[in-house]
């Protein structure tokens, strides 16, 4: 009986990973189809070279991990000189989610943990980019911030599961992150897109 329960759990994990892979491919295909000038130079960079340096982004603590709004959002959004534009942040997050998914399928626990941390501790949005987002979204900014914060909290939960090597929970939490990403993209991507050439 125990062996059949473990097998059922393994089948659930494999099916979940396959579903996540499909979700991951959609935004990456859309990004890949954009003009080359809008993408980072991926030909000369290995996956490790495109990772966000975890040392530059310390792990989350305090209210940020609880999902409290306000200051928690400010911690991972506007960082002034250390921030980046939204597009390269999203591209790196997509790469990390792909790496994490592949690592799950190959039992590479080190990469699962490293990618989950990179997702949770992604580069912050620059102050200038945050101002562009505010001026574009205007009255929708509170909704954008709420979705952003929920995805961020889900990424912290993903990182926690990865650190604990709870692979079933990692798959579930990666699904939470992906559902949040897709929801945000459905609501805001076209309004915030900066790579519109050729569309």
MDTraj code that builds the backbone (N, CA, C; nanometers):
import mdtraj as md
import numpy as np

residues = "UNK UNK UNK UNK UNK UNK UNK UNK UNK UNK UNK UNK UNK UNK UNK UNK UNK UNK UNK UNK UNK UNK UNK UNK UNK UNK UNK UNK UNK UNK UNK UNK UNK UNK UNK UNK UNK UNK UNK UNK UNK UNK UNK UNK UNK UNK UNK UNK UNK UNK UNK UNK UNK UNK UNK UNK UNK UNK UNK UNK UNK UNK UNK UNK UNK UNK UNK UNK UNK UNK UNK UNK UNK UNK UNK UNK UNK UNK UNK UNK UNK UNK UNK UNK UNK UNK UNK UNK UNK UNK UNK UNK UNK UNK UNK UNK UNK UNK UNK UNK UNK UNK UNK UNK UNK UNK UNK UNK UNK UNK UNK UNK UNK UNK UNK UNK UNK UNK UNK UNK UNK UNK UNK UNK UNK UNK UNK UNK UNK UNK UNK UNK UNK UNK UNK UNK UNK UNK UNK UNK UNK UNK UNK UNK UNK UNK UNK UNK UNK UNK UNK UNK UNK UNK UNK UNK UNK UNK UNK UNK UNK UNK UNK UNK UNK UNK UNK UNK UNK UNK UNK UNK UNK UNK UNK UNK UNK UNK UNK UNK UNK UNK UNK UNK UNK UNK UNK UNK UNK UNK UNK UNK UNK UNK UNK UNK UNK UNK UNK".split()
xyz = np.array([
    [0.0812, -0.1196, 0.0000],
    [0.0000, 0.0000, 0.0000],
    [0.0861, 0.1269, 0.0000],
    [0.1899, 0.1288, 0.0847],
    [0.2758, 0.2471, 0.0936],
    [0.3455, 0.2732, -0.0387],
    [0.3868, 0.1654, -0.1077],
    [0.4544, 0.1816, -0.2369],
    [0.3598, 0.2420, -0.3395],
    [0.2336, 0.2008, -0.3385],
    [0.1368, 0.2561, -0.4335],
    [0.1092, 0.4030, -0.4025],
    [0.1048, 0.4407, -0.2740],
    [0.0852, 0.5808, -0.2360],
    [0.2011, 0.6662, -0.2825],
    [0.3229, 0.6158, -0.2683],
    [0.4403, 0.6903, -0.3137],
    [0.4381, 0.7039, -0.4653],
    [0.3965, 0.5972, -0.5353],
    [0.3882, 0.6021, -0.6818],
    [0.2841, 0.7044, -0.7265],
    [0.1702, 0.7082, -0.6578],
    [0.0664, 0.8062, -0.6893],
    [0.1201, 0.9478, -0.6700],
    [0.1953, 0.9710, -0.5631],
    [0.2568, 1.1018, -0.5375],
    [0.3541, 1.1375, -0.6498],
    [0.4362, 1.0400, -0.6941],
    [0.5306, 1.0642, -0.8029],
    [0.4571, 1.1006, -0.9317],
    [0.3483, 1.0313, -0.9635],
    [0.2694, 1.0610, -1.0831],
    [0.2122, 1.2017, -1.0737],
    [0.1634, 1.2400, -0.9549],
    [0.1101, 1.3751, -0.9347],
    [0.2190, 1.4798, -0.9592],
    [0.3381, 1.4557, -0.9091],
    [0.4486, 1.5500, -0.9265],
    [0.4839, 1.5622, -1.0741],
    [0.4936, 1.4501, -1.1447],
    [0.5287, 1.4535, -1.2865],
    [0.4221, 1.5285, -1.3657],
    [0.2946, 1.5023, -1.3403],
    [0.1873, 1.5725, -1.4112],
    [0.1919, 1.7217, -1.3813],
    [0.2190, 1.7575, -1.2563],
    [0.2264, 1.8991, -1.2195],
    [0.3434, 1.9673, -1.2887],
    [0.4570, 1.8996, -1.2957],
    [0.5749, 1.9563, -1.3610],
    [0.5462, 1.9774, -1.5089],
    [0.4792, 1.8836, -1.5728],
    [0.4466, 1.8987, -1.7146],
    [0.3530, 2.0173, -1.7365],
    [0.2556, 2.0354, -1.6505],
    [0.1646, 2.1492, -1.6623],
    [0.2407, 2.2802, -1.6445],
    [0.3317, 2.2837, -1.5502],
    [0.4113, 2.4045, -1.5253],
    [0.4990, 2.4347, -1.6454],
    [0.5552, 2.3314, -1.7074],
    [0.6378, 2.3533, -1.8259],
    [0.5580, 2.4220, -1.9360],
    [0.4358, 2.3781, -1.9570],
    [0.3527, 2.4407, -2.0595],
    [0.3274, 2.5868, -2.0285],
    [0.2995, 2.6175, -1.9028],
    [0.2771, 2.7555, -1.8621],
    [0.4027, 2.8384, -1.8837],
    [0.5193, 2.7802, -1.8533],
    [0.6456, 2.8522, -1.8677],
    [0.6777, 2.8855, -2.0131],
    [0.6409, 2.7982, -2.1026],
    [0.6762, 2.8191, -2.2421],
    [0.6051, 2.9386, -2.3042],
    [0.4832, 2.9669, -2.2639],
    [0.4059, 3.0744, -2.3255],
    [0.4736, 3.2105, -2.3155],
    [0.5107, 3.2573, -2.1936],
    [0.5744, 3.3898, -2.1897],
    [0.7125, 3.3915, -2.2545],
    [0.7830, 3.2792, -2.2514],
    [0.9157, 3.2772, -2.3113],
    [0.9084, 3.2828, -2.4632],
    [0.8107, 3.2159, -2.5203],
    [0.7926, 3.2233, -2.6653],
    [0.7577, 3.3654, -2.7053],
    [0.6703, 3.4303, -2.6290],
    [0.6332, 3.5682, -2.6595],
    [0.7541, 3.6600, -2.6521],
    [0.8387, 3.6408, -2.5522],
    [0.9590, 3.7223, -2.5374],
    [1.0577, 3.6924, -2.6488],
    [1.0742, 3.5657, -2.6811],
    [1.1695, 3.5268, -2.7839],
    [1.1299, 3.5799, -2.9208],
    [1.0021, 3.6004, -2.9428],
    [0.9550, 3.6493, -3.0725],
    [0.9727, 3.7991, -3.0878],
    [1.0049, 3.8684, -2.9805],
    [1.0260, 4.0122, -2.9879],
    [1.1591, 4.0439, -3.0530],
    [1.1825, 4.1699, -3.0845],
    [1.3084, 4.2103, -3.1470],
    [1.4269, 4.1756, -3.0582],
    [1.5372, 4.1384, -3.1192],
    [1.6566, 4.0980, -3.0449],
    [1.7085, 4.2096, -2.9563],
    [1.6890, 4.3336, -2.9953],
    [1.7384, 4.4450, -2.9151],
    [1.6697, 4.4526, -2.7794],
    [1.5525, 4.3918, -2.7669],
    [1.4789, 4.3970, -2.6417],
    [1.5118, 4.2821, -2.5480],
    [1.6007, 4.1929, -2.5886],
    [1.6361, 4.0780, -2.5067],
    [1.7806, 4.0912, -2.4629],
    [1.8136, 4.0373, -2.3445],
    [1.9543, 4.0378, -2.3057],
    [2.0329, 3.9483, -2.4001],
    [2.1631, 3.9723, -2.4101],
    [2.2481, 3.8926, -2.4977],
    [2.2621, 3.7530, -2.4396],
    [2.1754, 3.6628, -2.4855],
    [2.1769, 3.5273, -2.4300],
    [2.2755, 3.4389, -2.5030],
    [2.3210, 3.4782, -2.6202],
    [2.4141, 3.3938, -2.6941],
    [2.5485, 3.3834, -2.6241],
    [2.5885, 3.4891, -2.5538],
    [2.7191, 3.4878, -2.4895],
    [2.7120, 3.4615, -2.3403],
    [2.5924, 3.4314, -2.2888],
    [2.5790, 3.4100, -2.1460],
    [2.5287, 3.2700, -2.1169],
    [2.5919, 3.2062, -2.0211],
    [2.5421, 3.0773, -1.9751],
    [2.4274, 3.1030, -1.8784],
    [2.3460, 2.9994, -1.8471],
    [2.2391, 3.0202, -1.7492],
    [2.2921, 3.0748, -1.6164],
    [2.4098, 3.0292, -1.5762],
    [2.4653, 3.0782, -1.4498],
    [2.4987, 3.2264, -1.4588],
    [2.5400, 3.2733, -1.5769],
    [2.5762, 3.4142, -1.5925],
    [2.4548, 3.5048, -1.5892],
    [2.3363, 3.4511, -1.6209],
    [2.2178, 3.5351, -1.6208],
    [2.1454, 3.5338, -1.4879],
    [2.1915, 3.4545, -1.3929],
    [2.1275, 3.4488, -1.2616],
    [2.1474, 3.5800, -1.1871],
    [2.0496, 3.6156, -1.1083],
    [2.0617, 3.7314, -1.0220],
    [2.1551, 3.6916, -0.9091],
    [2.2512, 3.7730, -0.8789],
    [2.3465, 3.7421, -0.7735],
    [2.2763, 3.7451, -0.6389],
    [2.2602, 3.6277, -0.5792],
    [2.1877, 3.6170, -0.4524],
    [2.2545, 3.6973, -0.3414],
    [2.3846, 3.7110, -0.3473],
    [2.4533, 3.7871, -0.2425],
    [2.4137, 3.9341, -0.2450],
    [2.3784, 3.9845, -0.3621],
    [2.3385, 4.1246, -0.3740],
    [2.1963, 4.1474, -0.3268],
    [2.1208, 4.0402, -0.3096],
    [1.9810, 4.0495, -0.2692],
    [1.9589, 3.9570, -0.1504],
    [1.9782, 4.0065, -0.0289],
    [1.9677, 3.9203, 0.0883],
    [1.8300, 3.8582, 0.1019],
    [1.8223, 3.7410, 0.1665],
    [1.6933, 3.6748, 0.1846],
    [1.5938, 3.7633, 0.2582],
    [1.4674, 3.7397, 0.2273],
    [1.3601, 3.8185, 0.2866],
    [1.3447, 3.7869, 0.4342],
    [1.3123, 3.8907, 0.5099],
    [1.2874, 3.8725, 0.6524],
    [1.1727, 3.9617, 0.6933],
    [1.1277, 3.9445, 0.8136],
    [1.0280, 4.0342, 0.8714],
    [0.8950, 4.0279, 0.8002],
    [0.8271, 4.1439, 0.7911],
    [0.6933, 4.1522, 0.7347],
    [0.6882, 4.1101, 0.5892],
    [0.7983, 4.1237, 0.5182],
    [0.7997, 4.0896, 0.3772],
    [0.7613, 3.9434, 0.3570],
    [0.8057, 3.8568, 0.4434],
    [0.7751, 3.7152, 0.4299],
    [0.6298, 3.6840, 0.4641],
    [0.5633, 3.7708, 0.5362],
    [0.4259, 3.7450, 0.5756],
    [0.3260, 3.7922, 0.4726],
    [0.3724, 3.8722, 0.3780],
    [0.2816, 3.9195, 0.2746],
    [0.2164, 4.0519, 0.3098],
    [0.2620, 4.1176, 0.4149],
    [0.2051, 4.2468, 0.4502],
    [0.2346, 4.3466, 0.3400],
    [0.1367, 4.4262, 0.3052],
    [0.1533, 4.5231, 0.1981],
    [0.2297, 4.6445, 0.2489],
    [0.2465, 4.7431, 0.1616],
    [0.3116, 4.8677, 0.2006],
    [0.4626, 4.8573, 0.1942],
    [0.5292, 4.8603, 0.3104],
    [0.6746, 4.8567, 0.3150],
    [0.7301, 4.7304, 0.2518],
    [0.6607, 4.6195, 0.2646],
    [0.7080, 4.4941, 0.2067],
    [0.7222, 4.5095, 0.0559],
    [0.6246, 4.5742, -0.0068],
    [0.6305, 4.5925, -0.1511],
    [0.7459, 4.6866, -0.1865],
    [0.7636, 4.7901, -0.1098],
    [0.8707, 4.8853, -0.1376],
    [1.0071, 4.8172, -0.1303],
    [1.0230, 4.7203, -0.0403],
    [1.1499, 4.6504, -0.0266],
    [1.1910, 4.5805, -0.1554],
    [1.0973, 4.5216, -0.2268],
    [1.1365, 4.4456, -0.3451],
    [1.1027, 4.5167, -0.4746],
    [1.0565, 4.6404, -0.4678],
    [1.0254, 4.7123, -0.5910],
    [1.1253, 4.8243, -0.6160],
    [1.1026, 4.9391, -0.5611],
    [1.1866, 5.0549, -0.5925],
    [1.3135, 5.0535, -0.5102],
    [1.4240, 5.0298, -0.5750],
    [1.5509, 5.0266, -0.5039],
    [1.6469, 5.1312, -0.5558],
    [1.5955, 5.2289, -0.6284],
    [1.6803, 5.3367, -0.6772],
    [1.7865, 5.2870, -0.7726],
    [1.9124, 5.3129, -0.7414],
    [2.0229, 5.2823, -0.8308],
    [2.0395, 5.1324, -0.8548],
    [1.9971, 5.0480, -0.7608],
    [2.0167, 4.9046, -0.7752],
    [1.9079, 4.8356, -0.8536],
    [1.8056, 4.9072, -0.8966],
    [1.6929, 4.8439, -0.9635],
    [1.7133, 4.8268, -1.1124],
    [1.6191, 4.7544, -1.1722],
    [1.6234, 4.7270, -1.3156],
    [1.4874, 4.7548, -1.3781],
    [1.4853, 4.7566, -1.5096],
    [1.3596, 4.7663, -1.5832],
    [1.2846, 4.6340, -1.5703],
    [1.1556, 4.6370, -1.5927],
    [1.0698, 4.5201, -1.5748],
    [1.1037, 4.4059, -1.6707],
    [1.1298, 4.4364, -1.7976],
    [1.1539, 4.3316, -1.8965],
    [1.2716, 4.2403, -1.8610],
    [1.3909, 4.2931, -1.8304],
    [1.5000, 4.2010, -1.7957],
    [1.4738, 4.1231, -1.6659],
    [1.4003, 4.1841, -1.5734],
    [1.3641, 4.1098, -1.4514],
    [1.2770, 3.9904, -1.4894],
    [1.1761, 4.0143, -1.5728],
    [1.0856, 3.9066, -1.6139],
    [1.1601, 3.7985, -1.6925],
    [1.2513, 3.8386, -1.7778],
    [1.3273, 3.7410, -1.8569],
    [1.4132, 3.6522, -1.7666],
    [1.4766, 3.7125, -1.6678],
    [1.5579, 3.6324, -1.5757],
    [1.4709, 3.5402, -1.4916],
    [1.3558, 3.5910, -1.4477],
    [1.2644, 3.5058, -1.3714],
    [1.2186, 3.3865, -1.4559],
    [1.1885, 3.4101, -1.5829],
    [1.1505, 3.3002, -1.6718],
    [1.2611, 3.1973, -1.6852],
    [1.3851, 3.2438, -1.6986],
    [1.4991, 3.1519, -1.7071],
    [1.5141, 3.0700, -1.5791],
    [1.4980, 3.1359, -1.4656],
    [1.5106, 3.0645, -1.3379],
    [1.3979, 2.9627, -1.3199],
    [1.2770, 2.9985, -1.3630],
    [1.1660, 2.9034, -1.3498],
    [1.1864, 2.7832, -1.4415],
    [1.2404, 2.8072, -1.5607],
    [1.2739, 2.6949, -1.6486],
    [1.3821, 2.6079, -1.5869],
    [1.4854, 2.6697, -1.5326],
    [1.5936, 2.5937, -1.4689],
    [1.5405, 2.5129, -1.3514],
    [1.4531, 2.5734, -1.2729],
    [1.3958, 2.5037, -1.1575],
    [1.3120, 2.3842, -1.2037],
    [1.2317, 2.4032, -1.3060],
    [1.1480, 2.2943, -1.3568],
    [1.2338, 2.1794, -1.4075],
    [1.3372, 2.2097, -1.4836],
    [1.4261, 2.1051, -1.5338],
    [1.4963, 2.0351, -1.4171],
    [1.5383, 2.1122, -1.3194],
    [1.6062, 2.0541, -1.2028],
    [1.5123, 1.9605, -1.1261],
    [1.3848, 1.9952, -1.1189],
    [1.2887, 1.9051, -1.0541],
    [1.2818, 1.7711, -1.1266],
    [1.2835, 1.7760, -1.2581],
    [1.2715, 1.6532, -1.3367],
    [1.3981, 1.5687, -1.3318],
    [1.5108, 1.6288, -1.3004],
    [1.6379, 1.5562, -1.2993],
    [1.6927, 1.5357, -1.1582],
    [1.6102, 1.5642, -1.0582],
    [1.6503, 1.5477, -0.9175],
    [1.7766, 1.6258, -0.8828],
    [1.7905, 1.7433, -0.9399],
    [1.9044, 1.8315, -0.9118],
    [1.8636, 1.9286, -0.8011],
    [1.8744, 1.8828, -0.6780],
    [1.8258, 1.9593, -0.5631],
    [1.9011, 2.0908, -0.5447],
    [2.0281, 2.0924, -0.5804],
    [2.1063, 2.2157, -0.5660],
    [2.0508, 2.3258, -0.6569],
    [2.0188, 2.2913, -0.7815],
    [1.9635, 2.3905, -0.8739],
    [1.8215, 2.4290, -0.8344],
    [1.7431, 2.3329, -0.7857],
    [1.6079, 2.3651, -0.7369],
    [1.6193, 2.4735, -0.6305],
    [1.7084, 2.4526, -0.5354],
    [1.7244, 2.5482, -0.4257],
    [1.7783, 2.6824, -0.4749],
    [1.8798, 2.6788, -0.5603],
    [1.9411, 2.8024, -0.6105],
    [1.8415, 2.8831, -0.6941],
    [1.7673, 2.8160, -0.7826],
    [1.6713, 2.8878, -0.8677],
    [1.5547, 2.9418, -0.7862],
    [1.5071, 2.8643, -0.6890],
    [1.3977, 2.9136, -0.6038],
    [1.4418, 3.0384, -0.5288],
    [1.5662, 3.0389, -0.4808],
    [1.6179, 3.1573, -0.4111],
    [1.6286, 3.2759, -0.5073],
    [1.6758, 3.2513, -0.6295],
    [1.6893, 3.3596, -0.7275],
    [1.5528, 3.4173, -0.7646],
    [1.4503, 3.3328, -0.7694],
    [1.3154, 3.3813, -0.7990],
    [1.2655, 3.4685, -0.6841],
    [1.2825, 3.4213, -0.5617],
    [1.2343, 3.4957, -0.4445],
    [1.3115, 3.6255, -0.4235],
    [1.4378, 3.6258, -0.4592],
    [1.5251, 3.7403, -0.4315],
    [1.5618, 3.8153, -0.5588],
    [1.4691, 3.8182, -0.6545],
    [1.4979, 3.8816, -0.7831],
    [1.5358, 4.0279, -0.7667],
    [1.5988, 4.0798, -0.8713],
    [1.6381, 4.2203, -0.8719],
    [1.5146, 4.3085, -0.8538],
    [1.5289, 4.4174, -0.7832],
    [1.4155, 4.5087, -0.7635],
    [1.3889, 4.5920, -0.8888],
    [1.2682, 4.6444, -0.8967],
    [1.2317, 4.7358, -1.0049],
    [1.2932, 4.8718, -0.9722],
    [1.3552, 4.9338, -1.0710],
    [1.4179, 5.0640, -1.0481],
    [1.3112, 5.1706, -1.0205],
    [1.3535, 5.2787, -0.9573],
    [1.2619, 5.3889, -0.9267],
    [1.2047, 5.4488, -1.0550],
    [1.2885, 5.4626, -1.1583],
    [1.2411, 5.5192, -1.2848],
    [1.1383, 5.4262, -1.3498],
    [1.1629, 5.2964, -1.3444],
    [1.0686, 5.2017, -1.4026],
    [0.9388, 5.1997, -1.3232],
    [0.9494, 5.2092, -1.1931],
    [0.8296, 5.2120, -1.1096],
    [0.7454, 5.3361, -1.1408],
    [0.8114, 5.4471, -1.1666],
    [0.7387, 5.5693, -1.2043],
    [0.6699, 5.5516, -1.3396],
    [0.7372, 5.4848, -1.4351],
    [0.6759, 5.4565, -1.5657],
    [0.5517, 5.3687, -1.5476],
    [0.5624, 5.2685, -1.4608],
    [0.4496, 5.1779, -1.4352],
    [0.3340, 5.2563, -1.3727],
    [0.3654, 5.3412, -1.2744],
    [0.2607, 5.4227, -1.2094],
    [0.1896, 5.5136, -1.3087],
    [0.2674, 5.5789, -1.3937],
    [0.2056, 5.6723, -1.4886],
    [0.1251, 5.5978, -1.5950],
    [0.1621, 5.4762, -1.6257],
    [0.0878, 5.3967, -1.7241],
    [-0.0395, 5.3394, -1.6638],
    [-0.0279, 5.2840, -1.5443],
    [-0.1428, 5.2140, -1.4842],
    [-0.2379, 5.3057, -1.4088],
    [-0.1887, 5.4160, -1.3589],
    [-0.2689, 5.5135, -1.2840],
    [-0.3591, 5.4463, -1.1811],
    [-0.4879, 5.4435, -1.2042],
    [-0.5841, 5.3896, -1.1082],
    [-0.5739, 5.2397, -1.0863],
    [-0.5025, 5.1710, -1.1737],
    [-0.4859, 5.0263, -1.1590],
    [-0.3613, 4.9887, -1.0788],
    [-0.2865, 5.0885, -1.0322],
    [-0.1602, 5.0625, -0.9636],
    [-0.1796, 4.9804, -0.8370],
    [-0.2841, 5.0082, -0.7609],
    [-0.3070, 4.9316, -0.6372],
    [-0.3311, 4.7848, -0.6691],
    [-0.4042, 4.7577, -0.7763],
    [-0.4286, 4.6188, -0.8155],
    [-0.2990, 4.5522, -0.8619],
    [-0.2169, 4.6251, -0.9387],
    [-0.0864, 4.5738, -0.9823],
    [0.0004, 4.5399, -0.8615],
    [0.0064, 4.6323, -0.7653],
    [0.0871, 4.6084, -0.6452],
    [0.0372, 4.4871, -0.5674],
    [-0.0951, 4.4699, -0.5599],
    [-0.1504, 4.3550, -0.4875],
    [-0.1127, 4.2237, -0.5558],
    [-0.1223, 4.2196, -0.6884],
    [-0.0849, 4.0984, -0.7614],
    [0.0651, 4.0740, -0.7469],
    [0.1443, 4.1791, -0.7620],
    [0.2890, 4.1689, -0.7472],
    [0.3250, 4.1126, -0.6103],
    [0.2624, 4.1651, -0.5070],
    [0.2927, 4.1200, -0.3707],
    [0.2519, 3.9748, -0.3498],
    [0.1366, 3.9351, -0.4050],
    [0.0940, 3.7958, -0.3880],
    [0.1899, 3.7000, -0.4579],
    [0.2405, 3.7387, -0.5753],
    [0.3387, 3.6553, -0.6446],
    [0.4684, 3.6512, -0.5650],
    [0.5066, 3.7648, -0.5094],
    [0.6291, 3.7683, -0.4297],
    [0.6180, 3.6770, -0.3069],
    [0.5066, 3.6833, -0.2381],
    [0.4857, 3.5974, -0.1208],
    [0.4881, 3.4501, -0.1634],
    [0.4259, 3.4191, -0.2768],
    [0.4284, 3.2810, -0.3273],
    [0.5714, 3.2377, -0.3572],
    [0.6535, 3.3300, -0.4088],
    [0.7928, 3.2951, -0.4383],
    [0.8723, 3.2713, -0.3100],
    [0.8403, 3.3438, -0.2040],
    [0.9061, 3.3192, -0.0754],
    [0.8686, 3.1815, -0.0220],
    [0.7421, 3.1444, -0.0389],
    [0.6952, 3.0124, 0.0045],
    [0.7607, 2.9019, -0.0792],
    [0.7791, 2.9277, -0.2080],
    [0.8490, 2.8342, -0.2956],
    [0.9921, 2.8147, -0.2466],
    [1.0586, 2.9237, -0.2167],
    [1.1971, 2.9167, -0.1692],
    [1.2055, 2.8380, -0.0384],
    [1.1123, 2.8603, 0.0498],
    [1.1095, 2.7886, 0.1775],
    [1.0936, 2.6374, 0.1543],
    [1.0051, 2.5989, 0.0647],
    [0.9847, 2.4568, 0.0340],
    [1.1097, 2.3969, -0.0289],
    [1.1765, 2.4734, -0.1156],
    [1.2987, 2.4243, -0.1802],
    [1.4097, 2.4041, -0.0783],
    [1.4237, 2.4988, 0.0139],
    [1.5258, 2.4839, 0.1180],
    [1.4998, 2.3602, 0.2030],
    [1.3733, 2.3262, 0.2224],
    [1.3376, 2.2086, 0.3005],
    [1.3372, 2.0800, 0.2196],
    [1.3716, 2.0896, 0.0899],
    [1.3752, 1.9733, -0.0006],
    [1.2426, 1.8971, -0.0020],
    [1.1338, 1.9716, 0.0039],
    [0.9995, 1.9143, -0.0021],
    [0.9509, 1.9259, -0.1465],
    [0.9899, 1.8301, -0.2292],
    [0.9687, 1.8434, -0.3733],
    [0.8218, 1.8509, -0.4126],
    [0.7361, 1.7741, -0.3485],
    [0.5933, 1.7843, -0.3792],
    [0.5417, 1.9240, -0.3516],
    [0.5850, 1.9809, -0.2406],
    [0.5453, 2.1167, -0.2041],
    [0.6091, 2.2193, -0.2984],
    [0.7325, 2.1944, -0.3427],
    [0.7972, 2.2834, -0.4399],
    [0.7128, 2.2908, -0.5668],
    [0.6669, 2.1753, -0.6152],
    [0.5851, 2.1726, -0.7369],
    [0.4564, 2.2518, -0.7156],
    [0.3895, 2.2305, -0.6028],
    [0.2656, 2.3039, -0.5741],
    [0.2901, 2.4535, -0.5663],
    [0.3978, 2.4916, -0.4995],
    [0.4261, 2.6351, -0.4809],
    [0.4748, 2.7004, -0.6100],
    [0.5465, 2.6246, -0.6932],
    [0.5841, 2.6772, -0.8238],
    [0.4578, 2.7030, -0.9057],
    [0.3599, 2.6146, -0.8920],
    [0.2311, 2.6357, -0.9584],
    [0.1633, 2.7632, -0.9105],
    [0.1717, 2.7914, -0.7797],
    [0.1148, 2.9161, -0.7255],
    [0.1823, 3.0372, -0.7885],
    [0.3155, 3.0317, -0.7959],
    [0.3903, 3.1432, -0.8551],
    [0.3483, 3.1614, -1.0007],
    [0.3423, 3.0512, -1.0750],
    [0.3073, 3.0598, -1.2162],
    [0.1654, 3.1118, -1.2379],
    [0.0702, 3.0662, -1.1559],
    [-0.0669, 3.1171, -1.1691],
    [-0.0696, 3.2673, -1.1443],
    [0.0066, 3.3136, -1.0464],
    [0.0148, 3.4574, -1.0196],
    [0.0777, 3.5327, -1.1349],
    [0.1838, 3.4763, -1.1921],
    [0.2498, 3.5401, -1.3066],
    [0.1531, 3.5525, -1.4239],
    [0.0849, 3.4434, -1.4557],
    [-0.0075, 3.4441, -1.5687],
    [-0.1209, 3.5432, -1.5439],
    [-0.1702, 3.5503, -1.4217],
    [-0.2757, 3.6462, -1.3881],
    [-0.2271, 3.7900, -1.4086],
    [-0.1070, 3.8181, -1.3611],
    [-0.0507, 3.9522, -1.3764],
    [-0.0300, 3.9850, -1.5240],
    [0.0249, 3.8901, -1.5989],
    [0.0481, 3.9133, -1.7415],
    [-0.0826, 3.9390, -1.8153],
    [-0.1861, 3.8616, -1.7811],
    [-0.3158, 3.8788, -1.8473],
    [-0.3736, 4.0179, -1.8213],
    [-0.3509, 4.0715, -1.7027],
    [-0.4067, 4.2010, -1.6672],
    [-0.3221, 4.3198, -1.7136],
    [-0.1887, 4.3038, -1.7124],
    [-0.1028, 4.4218, -1.7270],
    [0.0031, 4.4158, -1.8362],
    [0.0336, 4.3012, -1.8912],
    [0.1466, 4.2900, -1.9837],
    [0.1346, 4.3866, -2.1011],
    [0.0233, 4.3862, -2.1708],
    [0.0096, 4.4719, -2.2895],
    [0.0218, 4.6196, -2.2543],
    [-0.0302, 4.6595, -2.1408],
    [-0.0227, 4.7998, -2.0997],
    [0.1201, 4.8417, -2.0678],
    [0.2001, 4.7474, -2.0150],
    [0.3347, 4.7802, -1.9692],
    [0.4445, 4.7404, -2.0674],
    [0.4080, 4.6759, -2.1749],
    [0.5066, 4.6248, -2.2705],
    [0.5937, 4.7383, -2.3245],
    [0.7241, 4.7137, -2.3283],
    [0.8184, 4.8118, -2.3851],
    [0.8772, 4.7628, -2.5169],
    [0.8521, 4.6381, -2.5520],
    [0.9066, 4.5821, -2.6762],
    [0.7950, 4.5623, -2.7783],
    [0.7328, 4.6717, -2.8209],
    [0.6162, 4.6668, -2.9097],
    [0.6523, 4.6619, -3.0581],
    [0.7760, 4.6849, -3.0963],
    [0.8144, 4.6886, -3.2382],
    [0.7752, 4.5582, -3.3068],
    [0.7125, 4.5699, -3.4217],
    [0.6784, 4.4514, -3.5010],
    [0.5505, 4.3831, -3.4541],
    [0.4748, 4.4421, -3.3635],
    [0.3513, 4.3783, -3.3146],
    [0.2317, 4.4383, -3.3815],
])
top = md.Topology()
chain = top.add_chain()
for i, resn in enumerate(residues, 1):
    res = top.add_residue(resn, chain, resSeq=i)
    for name in ("N", "CA", "C"):
        top.add_atom(name, md.element.get_by_symbol(name[0]), res)
traj = md.Trajectory(xyz[None], top)
